[in-house]
Amino acid sequence: MTAIKHALQRDIFTPNDERLLSIVNVCKAGKKKKNCFLCATVTTERPVQVNVVKVKKSDKGDFYKRQIAWALRDLAVVDAKDAIKENPEFDLHFEKIYKWVASSTAEKNAFISCIWKLNQRYLRKKIDFVNVSSQLLEELPKVTEESVPSGENQSVTGGDEEAVDEYQELNAREEQDIEIMMEGCEYAISNAEAFAEKLSRELQVLDGANIQSIMASEKQVNILMKLLDEALKEVDQIELKLSSYEEMLQSVKEQMDQISESNHLIHLSNTNNVKLLSEIEFLVNHMDLAKGHIKALQEGDLASSRGIEACTNAADALLQCMNVALRPGHDMLHAVKQQQQRFGDLREQFARRLASHLNNVFVQQGHDQSSTLAQHSIELTLPNHHPFHRDLLRYAKLMEWLKSTDYGKYEGLTKNYMDYLSRLYEREIKDFFEVAKIKMTGTTKESKKFGLHGSSGKLTGSTSSLNKLSVQSSGSRRSQSSSLLDMGNMSASDLDVADRTKFDKIFEQVLSELEPLCLAEQDFISKFFKLQQHQNIPGTMAETEDLDGGMLPRQQNSSVLQSVSSEKDMIRQMMIKIFRCIEPELNNLIALGDKIDSFNSLYMLVKMSHHVWTAQNVDPASFLSTTLGNVLVTVKRNFDKCISNQIRQMEEVKISKKSKVGILPFVAEFEEFAGLAESIFKNAERRGDLDKAYIKLIRGVFVNVEKVANESQKTPRDVVMMENFHHIFATLSRLKISCLEAEKKEAKQKYTDHLQSYVIYSLGQPLEKLNHFFEGVEARVAQGIREEEVSYQLAFNKQELRKVIKEYPGKEVKKGLDNLYKKVDKHLCEEENLLQVVWHSMQDEFIRQYKHFEGLIARCYPGSGVTMEFTIQDILDYCSSIAQSH
């Protein structure tokens, strides 16, 4: 153990200027036996610091390393476990409890004894030594510098250190002093006894000097003792004087206590007076209503602007007085109760007076507005309610006051306003729509035909008859247009366009008049009845600022959002009741327009879609947006019905068996529909609806053209298909409808195919015998006979070929072509103008057959000199002269 101690001192503690005083080999209790050393050390420099250091052997080599150190001043308890029996276990209580098992009880006791001595010498703090034998805790002798000379004190100290440890290593300063001393005595090393004797002599000299110094200072000590005795006498005299002063101050203290208590009572009385004055001022300032305000509430003129302003200010002042936040106990005061009762009576009286006045204003407005209906019934305009709104908005603040103070009367006014205004608007809107119906139908005679009848310049629509209207077919529409041609020089198409343009303008005028009317009324209701139209509070905010700049909690914010939603619903319900006649009147107008001309649904769909889109951009949930949206559904149904009717008319078309077919009526009607739709739906919002209708219609046209062509008896099937698909292709090419590109290509292909089929069918075999002859030639070649050997066949020799060719001179060929031209002219219709196209195609096909025969002659009868009686140039001349002659 000594060797380990010297090694630890040398390797670990000397470099850190520490001395190792005690060591114990330990391991942690209850764990695997990993040995380490606990060391008690002190520093060599002052102030001395005492530590307990844990040293552990390194895993990588045979050397020790410092693992952790605790200051001895942090040690609270040393527990030896058992003071009687030998037990190697002990605990050290620092910031936490460390449990150790020593390698032997002797080492443990030596270490605990060293800890006790170091505590007594350097720290003198209260460390609890528990379960430690009293023999280990012997007190060190208490030595003072006063009783022992310095040299003796040093010797005791040195002896004490020797008791702590049998070995002390010299520090650097001690080594330096010894070296200087030994340098002064040259024989110190060679003759140690002589050196020690010399040192002893010098020590004796120093001891004698110390004794003489002590004896010389005895006289001075006596003088000092006398001075101390005199000082004690002076202290006794001062204490006597202080006692007398204290008695005098005691009486003064009692008087001051009485004065202080009196001042406290005065201060308390003043404080109470100030608080009482503050409470009285609070009640007077906040619950006192000026006489002018009382007079305005009782007698104020609610008809003039100045009177309304005075009443508004008085009502606000009354509301502030009634809503003042009373402090605890105020409501028990008789004066406060009396004032509150007075305020309640004033509020009830003024609310009753205000409600009565506003009801009279509503009634008067209904009478005043009725007088202006006559002039507006002539023009397609709605009366302007702005002056009425402007006059009523002066009462907006009073309505807000009424809403917060007497909700019952506020609700009653709201109901009365809706009742009066709904009747007024119903009269205005019905008259407005009657004028619109007159302008749509034109004359009174036509009005009767469409279910309207006049009486003294004012028209009333037959709603029941309009609701039963069915959509008019294109054929009946055209029959009406034809019957009107006698009235002027306009064509049926021009008449239709003029009527539709007029209808479009009237329908747009109707919507343009209704939209600002509804928006103005909704804005007025919001401002007058203090209802929020728009939700300005973001729903995602956790907190919302209130009017005073504070924050509303999440729960309060939720209640505010619910209030805003309910107010928006209230606005919508009021608008529905006030304008309950708008939707049925619009539906009746739409039904009338659809009966006049089913194509009017296109105009209505575009106009209504635009107005719905505009209204939804302003407020998607508003009354106007909802109503127009409902009407738009009806318009869309009429539009779909118009498309379905056109398809049904295509399926029901019957063609004449005695006349040629030409361009089918529904093909021409599709052209008209597409041209009209493209002009109407240009830059429209609902282009998708038109594209879907196009697809349905064009498919119906394709199917029914083929159906009619198959049923045709007078006109060949190929001609019907060719002419109608050519017309469809021309229409689609002119209009450039992007969604029908595939159908345009299909129409072109069908036209081309049936043109070719008709040409081949009509041309047939103009040189019939010659054609049969060469068919036999081709059959022999197909059987394996070489082409140049065909002329040796008896039925196909050169003589037979010349005989057949002579039967088709140029004159006969021209005659056959002329008959063919007449036949084609009978089949084709004039409006499509395809005769020259077909004739040119026939010319090309005939020339192709001619070249085919010439080739067979050249290959099968080489060198025979046999040729046709006419040339290709003759064919071109024949075709040209025939076309010019007709």
BELHU-V580955 format. One record per helix or strand of 2 or more residues. SS is the DSSP state (@ for helix, = for strand). FROM is the first residue (numbers start at 1). TO is the last residue. Records with the same first field share a line. If there is no record, write none. Layout:
# BELHU-V580955
SS = FROM-TO ; FROM-TO
This chain:
# BELHU-V580955
@ = 2-16 ; 72-74 ; 105-123 ; 134-137 ; 150-164 ; 172-184 ; 186-188 ; 192-216 ; 218-286 ; 291-299 ; 305-322 ; 330-332 ; 334-370 ; 373-378 ; 386-405 ; 407-441 ; 444-449 ; 463-467 ; 474-483 ; 485-487 ; 492-528 ; 554-578 ; 580-596 ; 600-618 ; 623-652 ; 665-680 ; 687-711 ; 717-735 ; 738-763 ; 768-783 ; 787-792 ; 794-796 ; 798-806 ; 810-827 ; 835-860 ; 872-885
= = 18-28 ; 36-43 ; 50-57 ; 64-71 ; 77-79 ; 89-93 ; 97-102 ; 128-130 ; 452-455 ; 458-461 ; 544-545 ; 551-552
